[in-house]
Amino acid sequence: MSTITKDMTIAQAISTNQNIIPVLLDIGMHCLGCPSAQAETLEEAAMVHGLDPEELMQRITAEIGE
């Protein structure tokens, strides 16, 4: 299984492991299929949603067990 990193786009991360979808939805990222998801990194998305990117990565790691 590939590791998800904060510099991956949302689309790349979902493609790598779909188990992150509930984490992203839980923090308010409801437009996972929109054009922004194709270009915006997890780090950028975290900042847009008022989260620390490291906190988002910790949540993802906890959810998918990486």
N, CA, C and O atoms as a GROMACS GRO file, in nm:
protein
  264
    1MET      N    1   0.085  -0.118   0.000
    1MET     CA    2   0.000   0.000   0.000
    1MET      C    3   0.089   0.124   0.000
    1MET      O    4   0.188   0.130   0.074
    2SER      N    5   0.055   0.219  -0.081
    2SER     CA    6   0.131   0.344  -0.090
    2SER      C    7   0.098   0.434   0.027
    2SER      O    8  -0.012   0.431   0.083
    3THR      N    9   0.195   0.515   0.063
    3THR     CA   10   0.178   0.611   0.170
    3THR      C   11   0.112   0.738   0.117
    3THR      O   12   0.145   0.785   0.008
    4ILE      N   13   0.020   0.791   0.194
    4ILE     CA   14  -0.044   0.917   0.160
    4ILE      C   15   0.036   1.029   0.224
    4ILE      O   16   0.069   1.024   0.342
    5THR      N   17   0.068   1.131   0.144
    5THR     CA   18   0.146   1.244   0.194
    5THR      C   19   0.066   1.373   0.173
    5THR      O   20  -0.026   1.378   0.092
    6LYS      N   21   0.104   1.475   0.248
    6LYS     CA   22   0.030   1.601   0.241
    6LYS      C   23   0.050   1.675   0.110
    6LYS      O   24  -0.026   1.768   0.080
    7ASP      N   25   0.150   1.636   0.032
    7ASP     CA   26   0.170   1.702  -0.097
    7ASP      C   27   0.099   1.632  -0.212
    7ASP      O   28   0.112   1.673  -0.327
    8MET      N   29   0.024   1.526  -0.182
    8MET     CA   30  -0.060   1.461  -0.283
    8MET      C   31  -0.185   1.544  -0.305
    8MET      O   32  -0.234   1.609  -0.212
    9THR      N   33  -0.237   1.542  -0.427
    9THR     CA   34  -0.367   1.604  -0.448
    9THR      C   35  -0.472   1.518  -0.378
    9THR      O   36  -0.448   1.402  -0.347
   10ILE      N   37  -0.588   1.577  -0.356
   10ILE     CA   38  -0.697   1.502  -0.294
   10ILE      C   39  -0.730   1.381  -0.380
   10ILE      O   40  -0.750   1.271  -0.328
   11ALA      N   41  -0.736   1.401  -0.511
   11ALA     CA   42  -0.768   1.290  -0.602
   11ALA      C   43  -0.664   1.180  -0.594
   11ALA      O   44  -0.700   1.062  -0.593
   12GLN      N   45  -0.536   1.215  -0.588
   12GLN     CA   46  -0.430   1.114  -0.577
   12GLN      C   47  -0.443   1.037  -0.446
   12GLN      O   48  -0.429   0.915  -0.443
   13ALA      N   49  -0.471   1.108  -0.338
   13ALA     CA   50  -0.483   1.044  -0.208
   13ALA      C   51  -0.599   0.947  -0.205
   13ALA      O   52  -0.587   0.836  -0.154
   14ILE      N   53  -0.713   0.988  -0.261
   14ILE     CA   54  -0.830   0.900  -0.266
   14ILE      C   55  -0.801   0.779  -0.354
   14ILE      O   56  -0.839   0.667  -0.322
   15SER      N   57  -0.733   0.803  -0.463
   15SER     CA   58  -0.695   0.693  -0.552
   15SER      C   59  -0.603   0.594  -0.482
   15SER      O   60  -0.609   0.474  -0.507
   16THR      N   61  -0.517   0.645  -0.396
   16THR     CA   62  -0.423   0.560  -0.322
   16THR      C   63  -0.494   0.477  -0.217
   16THR      O   64  -0.464   0.358  -0.201
   17ASN      N   65  -0.588   0.539  -0.145
   17ASN     CA   66  -0.660   0.467  -0.040
   17ASN      C   67  -0.794   0.535  -0.014
   17ASN      O   68  -0.799   0.642   0.046
   18GLN      N   69  -0.901   0.472  -0.058
   18GLN     CA   70  -1.034   0.530  -0.044
   18GLN      C   71  -1.083   0.536   0.100
   18GLN      O   72  -1.185   0.600   0.128
   19ASN      N   73  -1.012   0.473   0.191
   19ASN     CA   74  -1.052   0.478   0.331
   19ASN      C   75  -1.033   0.616   0.393
   19ASN      O   76  -1.078   0.639   0.506
   20ILE      N   77  -0.968   0.708   0.321
   20ILE     CA   78  -0.955   0.844   0.375
   20ILE      C   79  -1.081   0.928   0.351
   20ILE      O   80  -1.095   1.036   0.409
   21ILE      N   81  -1.170   0.880   0.267
   21ILE     CA   82  -1.290   0.958   0.234
   21ILE      C   83  -1.368   0.998   0.359
   21ILE      O   84  -1.405   1.115   0.369
   22PRO      N   85  -1.396   0.909   0.455
   22PRO     CA   86  -1.470   0.953   0.575
   22PRO      C   87  -1.398   1.061   0.654
   22PRO      O   88  -1.462   1.148   0.711
   23VAL      N   89  -1.266   1.057   0.658
   23VAL     CA   90  -1.189   1.160   0.728
   23VAL      C   91  -1.210   1.294   0.660
   23VAL      O   92  -1.235   1.395   0.727
   24LEU      N   93  -1.198   1.296   0.529
   24LEU     CA   94  -1.213   1.420   0.454
   24LEU      C   95  -1.355   1.476   0.467
   24LEU      O   96  -1.373   1.596   0.485
   25LEU      N   97  -1.454   1.389   0.458
   25LEU     CA   98  -1.593   1.434   0.474
   25LEU      C   99  -1.617   1.489   0.614
   25LEU      O  100  -1.688   1.588   0.632
   26ASP      N  101  -1.558   1.424   0.714
   26ASP     CA  102  -1.576   1.465   0.853
   26ASP      C  103  -1.524   1.606   0.879
   26ASP      O  104  -1.577   1.677   0.965
   27ILE      N  105  -1.420   1.647   0.807
   27ILE     CA  106  -1.365   1.781   0.830
   27ILE      C  107  -1.426   1.886   0.736
   27ILE      O  108  -1.384   2.002   0.735
   28GLY      N  109  -1.525   1.844   0.656
   28GLY     CA  110  -1.596   1.940   0.573
   28GLY      C  111  -1.556   1.943   0.427
   28GLY      O  112  -1.600   2.031   0.353
   29MET      N  113  -1.474   1.850   0.384
   29MET     CA  114  -1.437   1.842   0.242
   29MET      C  115  -1.541   1.758   0.169
   29MET      O  116  -1.522   1.639   0.145
   30HIS      N  117  -1.650   1.822   0.134
   30HIS     CA  118  -1.761   1.749   0.072
   30HIS      C  119  -1.755   1.745  -0.080
   30HIS      O  120  -1.833   1.673  -0.143
   31CYS      N  121  -1.666   1.818  -0.138
   31CYS     CA  122  -1.658   1.825  -0.283
   31CYS      C  123  -1.536   1.745  -0.332
   31CYS      O  124  -1.447   1.799  -0.398
   32LEU      N  125  -1.533   1.618  -0.299
   32LEU     CA  126  -1.418   1.534  -0.330
   32LEU      C  127  -1.401   1.507  -0.478
   32LEU      O  128  -1.291   1.472  -0.522
   33GLY      N  129  -1.505   1.524  -0.556
   33GLY     CA  130  -1.495   1.501  -0.699
   33GLY      C  131  -1.490   1.630  -0.781
   33GLY      O  132  -1.488   1.624  -0.904
   34CYS      N  133  -1.486   1.744  -0.715
   34CYS     CA  134  -1.488   1.871  -0.787
   34CYS      C  135  -1.350   1.900  -0.848
   34CYS      O  136  -1.252   1.835  -0.813
   35PRO      N  137  -1.343   1.996  -0.938
   35PRO     CA  138  -1.214   2.028  -1.002
   35PRO      C  139  -1.103   2.063  -0.903
   35PRO      O  140  -0.986   2.034  -0.929
   36SER      N  141  -1.137   2.125  -0.793
   36SER     CA  142  -1.034   2.158  -0.694
   36SER      C  143  -0.964   2.034  -0.642
   36SER      O  144  -0.844   2.036  -0.614
   37ALA      N  145  -1.038   1.925  -0.628
   37ALA     CA  146  -0.980   1.800  -0.576
   37ALA      C  147  -0.875   1.744  -0.670
   37ALA      O  148  -0.789   1.665  -0.629
   38GLN      N  149  -0.881   1.782  -0.796
   38GLN     CA  150  -0.783   1.734  -0.893
   38GLN      C  151  -0.650   1.807  -0.882
   38GLN      O  152  -0.546   1.753  -0.921
   39ALA      N  153  -0.651   1.928  -0.828
   39ALA     CA  154  -0.529   2.009  -0.825
   39ALA      C  155  -0.485   2.048  -0.685
   39ALA      O  156  -0.367   2.076  -0.663
   40GLU      N  157  -0.576   2.049  -0.590
   40GLU     CA  158  -0.544   2.095  -0.456
   40GLU      C  159  -0.481   1.983  -0.375
   40GLU      O  160  -0.532   1.870  -0.373
   41THR      N  161  -0.370   2.013  -0.308
   41THR     CA  162  -0.306   1.912  -0.224
   41THR      C  163  -0.381   1.898  -0.092
   41THR      O  164  -0.461   1.984  -0.055
   42LEU      N  165  -0.353   1.791  -0.021
   42LEU     CA  166  -0.413   1.774   0.111
   42LEU      C  167  -0.371   1.888   0.203
   42LEU      O  168  -0.451   1.935   0.284
   43GLU      N  169  -0.248   1.931   0.191
   43GLU     CA  170  -0.200   2.042   0.274
   43GLU      C  171  -0.278   2.170   0.244
   43GLU      O  172  -0.322   2.239   0.336
   44GLU      N  173  -0.296   2.201   0.117
   44GLU     CA  174  -0.372   2.320   0.078
   44GLU      C  175  -0.517   2.310   0.123
   44GLU      O  176  -0.575   2.407   0.172
   45ALA      N  177  -0.576   2.193   0.106
   45ALA     CA  178  -0.716   2.174   0.146
   45ALA      C  179  -0.732   2.190   0.296
   45ALA      O  180  -0.829   2.249   0.342
   46ALA      N  181  -0.637   2.138   0.373
   46ALA     CA  182  -0.644   2.153   0.519
   46ALA      C  183  -0.644   2.301   0.556
   46ALA      O  184  -0.725   2.344   0.639
   47MET      N  185  -0.555   2.377   0.496
   47MET     CA  186  -0.547   2.520   0.528
   47MET      C  187  -0.675   2.593   0.488
   47MET      O  188  -0.721   2.680   0.561
   48VAL      N  189  -0.731   2.558   0.372
   48VAL     CA  190  -0.856   2.621   0.328
   48VAL      C  191  -0.969   2.594   0.427
   48VAL      O  192  -1.057   2.678   0.448
   49HIS      N  193  -0.966   2.475   0.488
   49HIS     CA  194  -1.070   2.437   0.582
   49HIS      C  195  -1.034   2.469   0.728
   49HIS      O  196  -1.100   2.422   0.820
   50GLY      N  197  -0.928   2.549   0.746
   50GLY     CA  198  -0.894   2.594   0.880
   50GLY      C  199  -0.827   2.490   0.968
   50GLY      O  200  -0.831   2.500   1.090
   51LEU      N  201  -0.767   2.390   0.907
   51LEU     CA  202  -0.699   2.286   0.984
   51LEU      C  203  -0.549   2.294   0.966
   51LEU      O  204  -0.499   2.339   0.863
   52ASP      N  205  -0.478   2.252   1.067
   52ASP     CA  206  -0.335   2.236   1.055
   52ASP      C  207  -0.310   2.113   0.967
   52ASP      O  208  -0.367   2.007   0.994
   53PRO      N  209  -0.228   2.125   0.864
   53PRO     CA  210  -0.203   2.011   0.775
   53PRO      C  211  -0.150   1.888   0.850
   53PRO      O  212  -0.180   1.775   0.813
   54GLU      N  213  -0.071   1.911   0.954
   54GLU     CA  214  -0.018   1.797   1.030
   54GLU      C  215  -0.130   1.725   1.106
   54GLU      O  216  -0.128   1.603   1.119
   55GLU      N  217  -0.228   1.803   1.155
   55GLU     CA  218  -0.343   1.743   1.223
   55GLU      C  219  -0.423   1.657   1.125
   55GLU      O  220  -0.467   1.547   1.159
   56LEU      N  221  -0.442   1.708   1.004
   56LEU     CA  222  -0.512   1.629   0.902
   56LEU      C  223  -0.438   1.500   0.875
   56LEU      O  224  -0.500   1.394   0.867
   57MET      N  225  -0.308   1.507   0.860
   57MET     CA  226  -0.230   1.386   0.832
   57MET      C  227  -0.237   1.288   0.949
   57MET      O  228  -0.239   1.167   0.927
   58GLN      N  229  -0.241   1.338   1.072
   58GLN     CA  230  -0.255   1.251   1.189
   58GLN      C  231  -0.390   1.180   1.186
   58GLN      O  232  -0.399   1.062   1.218
   59ARG      N  233  -0.495   1.253   1.149
   59ARG     CA  234  -0.628   1.192   1.139
   59ARG      C  235  -0.632   1.084   1.031
   59ARG      O  236  -0.687   0.976   1.051
   60ILE      N  237  -0.571   1.116   0.917
   60ILE     CA  238  -0.567   1.017   0.808
   60ILE      C  239  -0.491   0.894   0.852
   60ILE      O  240  -0.536   0.782   0.830
   61THR      N  241  -0.375   0.913   0.915
   61THR     CA  242  -0.294   0.801   0.961
   61THR      C  243  -0.371   0.716   1.060
   61THR      O  244  -0.366   0.593   1.054
   62ALA      N  245  -0.442   0.780   1.152
   62ALA     CA  246  -0.519   0.707   1.252
   62ALA      C  247  -0.630   0.625   1.186
   62ALA      O  248  -0.658   0.513   1.228
   63GLU      N  249  -0.691   0.682   1.083
   63GLU     CA  250  -0.804   0.614   1.016
   63GLU      C  251  -0.758   0.497   0.930
   63GLU      O  252  -0.821   0.391   0.931
   64ILE      N  253  -0.650   0.515   0.858
   64ILE     CA  254  -0.610   0.410   0.763
   64ILE      C  255  -0.495   0.325   0.814
   64ILE      O  256  -0.455   0.228   0.749
   65GLY      N  257  -0.441   0.361   0.930
   65GLY     CA  258  -0.338   0.277   0.992
   65GLY      C  259  -0.204   0.279   0.925
   65GLY      O  260  -0.135   0.176   0.924
   66GLU      N  261  -0.164   0.390   0.869
   66GLU     CA  262  -0.029   0.400   0.808
   66GLU      C  263   0.071   0.443   0.911
   66GLU      O  264   0.189   0.458   0.880
   0.00000   0.00000   0.00000
